[in-house]
Amino acid sequence: MDLIVQKFGGTSLSDEQSRRHVLRHIVREHEAGVNLVVVVSAMGRSGEAYATDSLLDLIRQNGNALPLRERDLLLSCGELISASILCSLLNAEGIPSVALTGGQAGILTDNRFGSARIVEIKTDRINQCLAEGRVVIVTGFQGMTTDGEITTLGRGGSDTSATALGAALSADIVDIYTDVDGILTADPRWVSNARPLAAVSYEEICNMAQNGAKVIHPRAVEIAMKAGVPVRVRSTFSEGEGTLVTHAQILRSQGIWTDKTVTGLAHVRGVTQLAVLNQDGLADLQLRVFRAMATHGISVDFINVMPTGVHYTVSDLDTPIAIQMLQGLGFEPNVRKGCAKVSVIGGGMNGEPGVMAVIVEALTNSSIPILQSADSNTTIWVLISEEDLAEALQALHTAFGLHLSPGLGI
């Protein structure tokens, strides 16, 4: 019998109407004779009663004084509510089901509260429940240490729970249900003619997720890729197949994917560019700059190291402390706030001439200056002013033919 892991996000569970759509997807697979493990997130988004961010707001009202261990106890409540409500809906439909916490489902983690890593999944209890003919509902985003402490897995933790369970159970596929029709060529809020993708490789969706696309967490994709478990990103609110994510060679063999030069665009807003010039000829300037950033937990990106100095970016949220640290070292950085990082991503980009030329031409024709750039085998990044972001995304989307049918573009 086939085994599918389904994961439903917070918006899919936020109200009665949405939960009926969730129920429809579960019933469809159950009636087809499929074994089902269903991973759930906390209901809704920030501001709604049981959402994770709403639970965090309860702590903030008291000065964030709650220790990390107890914080994880609180944050685990949202998924418990979702699992219990869904279990009641299934039982009311005559479908036997059981709700399990992450720990009860066998998800064992280390003891890093708030950002725990899965170290092992013991599948005995899930397999027993499946053998009894039950749909197994598992609270996402959480696990348990070997000494019984509840932990949470950090942002995107429910995606991680789903693909990790898929890997441990040798699932046929992991279906990630969300509020969009799969993975699109760009964010539709910024690009009006963004197009759904039928399939992408693990590497491409990892790059898209790491560079700002919010559809699936990159750690979840990495787990699926290592185990070779295919993933589908689908809409809770339609019957569409969504986007299949698996190895590129498998997609080629099925004739549903080719080495497209560019697959899609992603972006990150709220970026500050910092430039520290080596006016005094210091031999260790780069070391001093990046050691200071690391010491204060500041994540750096878009790094260009030259004999004349360094250019890099930080989040706007980290900008004040980054400037303070640099000034404390005796440096006076050049600061450019209000930037955005745009990523052009494609599995067929490696060794393909002319990709950067298309980017430069598209942005030049739109009078958009490139402030900095970098590249890898599958991605080219450009830094621009955030006020140019919408126009830049649309110009690049058109230049690479991403609005056209699959396979077109340079």
HELIX and SHEET records of a PDB file:
HELIX    1   1 GLY A   10  LEU A   13  5                                   4    
HELIX    2   2 GLU A   16  GLU A   31  1                                  16    
HELIX    3   3 THR A   52  ARG A   60  1                                   9    
HELIX    4   4 LEU A   68  LEU A   75  1                                   8    
HELIX    5   5 CYS A   77  ALA A   92  1                                  16    
HELIX    6   6 ASP A  124  ALA A  131  1                                   8    
HELIX    7   7 GLY A  157  ALA A  168  1                                  12    
HELIX    8   8 TYR A  202  GLN A  210  1                                   9    
HELIX    9   9 PRO A  218  ALA A  227  1                                  10    
HELIX   10  10 ALA A  248  SER A  253  1                                   6    
HELIX   11  11 LEU A  285  THR A  295  1                                  11    
HELIX   12  12 ASP A  316  ASP A  318  5                                   3    
HELIX   13  13 THR A  319  GLY A  328  1                                  10    
HELIX   14  14 VAL A  355  ASN A  365  1                                  11    
HELIX   15  15 GLU A  386  ASP A  388  5                                   3    
HELIX   16  16 LEU A  389  ALA A  399  1                                  11    
SHEET    1   A 8 SER A  97  LEU A 100  0                                        
SHEET    2   A 8 VAL A 135  THR A 139  1                                        
SHEET    3   A 8 ASN A  35  VAL A  40  1                                        
SHEET    4   A 8 LEU A   3  PHE A   8  1                                        
SHEET    5   A 8 ILE A 173  THR A 178  1                                        
SHEET    6   A 8 VAL A 231  SER A 235  1                                        
SHEET    7   A 8 THR A 243  THR A 246 -1                                        
SHEET    8   A 8 ALA A 199  SER A 201  1                                        
SHEET    1   B 2 ILE A 107  THR A 109  0                                        
SHEET    2   B 2 ILE A 118  ILE A 121 -1                                        
SHEET    1   C 2 GLN A 142  MET A 144  0                                        
SHEET    2   C 2 ILE A 150  THR A 152 -1                                        
SHEET    1   D 6 ASP A 301  MET A 306  0                                        
SHEET    2   D 6 GLY A 309  SER A 315 -1                                        
SHEET    3   D 6 GLY A 264  LEU A 277 -1                                        
SHEET    4   D 6 ASN A 334  ILE A 345 -1                                        
SHEET    5   D 6 THR A 379  SER A 385 -1                                        
SHEET    6   D 6 GLN A 372  ASP A 375 -1                                        
END                                                                             
